[in-house]
Amino acid sequence: MGSRLHFVTDQTSSTGPVGIIGLGYVGLPLAVAFGEAGRPVVGLDSDAAKVAAINRGESYIEDIPSEVLGSLPVPVRATADYAELAPCEAVIICVPTPLTGSREPDLSYLEAAAENLAGVLRPGQIVVLESTTYPGTTRDLLAGLLETDGRQAGIDFHLAFSPERIDPGRTDFTVRTTPKLVGGLTPECTERAVSLYSSICDQVIPLSGPEAAELSKLLENIFRSVNIALVNELAQLCDRLGVDVWEVVDAASTKPFGFMRFEPGPGMGGHCLPVDPFYLAFKAREHDFYPEFIELAGKINQSQPLFCVNRIEHVLNENGKPVKGTRILILGVSYKGGVGDTRESPALKIIRLLAGLGAEVSYHDPHVPSLGEVGLENSPDLAEALADAELSVIVTAHPEFDWEEIVSASSLVFDLRGVTRLIADDSNVTRL
């Protein structure tokens, strides 16, 4: 069967007001993009503090400076009242879709949003889901929740899925320059979605339906998950073989074709990579299909923090120190460099494991002022923290860190990111 994929770059875009449910790392950048394009935006969030901040022109997302939010040609108006979405031409849902404690999809935020939206939905509106989920969610779950009072999706209102592709902290690809995928319940739904996003995206790519769009997003992130798991497993093998995994990765990366570089680390974090494999595995099991390859990658990445803690134990043992009572400084606790997002961050698991072994754990992160979930406050002065620590563990490679200064000021360093490889005097450094 031939591919239906094609690009749309010169599509007449819609101009009416846009409603956005969920004003977090996905929803707020999207609201700003529409505001910059001159579209009126009504942002809805259940967090009263976020609503108040946005209406003051203050941003709580690092990628969106308050100066940008406060200087939009059409200010974003925030509310907690679903009735204010009724006049909108389009409503985009950007709510969290986390995992339950048993690692199964938690769609409670989506269900609540849909049930509230159903009470104010008007004929002719288009609803687009951007939250990452398993294939079939838009058609089988969301449509049913919105089809109240005799309404039919695709007839009385339009419905589509368009996966978010925001990478926090990234500046080379933005909402406008990242190609946008859309898949509607019907061809007309897809056309309406294309028109909606054409005002803020340079390329909009219509797909055959929401299932293709939902699965495309999962593939993007599972591709990274599987390859990260591969290189993390290689790091574990290299530890047993006594081979430098970073030398191996550097060597393989010299091949100009057939190889894509991935680097080992403490494990995956963020709102997508640790979650998406479990979403697809959940849906696959409903069809008596067991994606063992994907599930194995998820298990390897989930266990990587434990491997790192085991390595920390070995590093301390080689230097005549027990874990219990040793002062260990964690450098960086967000899930990636340059951002303050700690969702699913492997640093949290590492901290809990070390504390459970009796270590005296502290942390320093220029982007994260406190870690309420583990009861720690950010070390205010890095130099003092390094001088006090018996072991400094580099978990997140923030651009603000001076690695030479950290190595020279530390008694011992365990580098989980390979950032110390170019330092001449690294006699006190152990790398993953």
Secondary structure, 3 states (H helix, E strand, C coil): CCCCCCCECCCCCCCCCEEEECCCCCHHHHHHHHHHCCCCEEEECCCHHHHHHHHCCCCCCCCCCHHHHHCCCCCEEEECCHHHHCCCCEEEECCCCCECCCCCECCHHHHHHHHHHHCCCCCCCEEEECCCCCCCHHHHHHHHHHCCCCCCECCCEEEEECCCCCCCCCCCCCCCCCCEEEEECCHHHHHHHHHHHCCCCCCEEECCCHHHHHHHHHHHHHHHHHHHHHHHHHHHHHHHHCCCHHHHHHHHCCCCCCCCCCCCCCCCCCCCCCCHHHHHHHHHHHCCCCCHHHHHHHHHHHHHHHHHHHHHHHHHHHCCCCCCCCEEEEECCCCCCCCCCCCCCHHHHHHHHHHHCCCEEEEECCCCCEECCCCEECCCCHHHHHHHCCEEEECCCCCCCCHHHHHHHCCCEEECCCCCCCCCCCCCEEEC
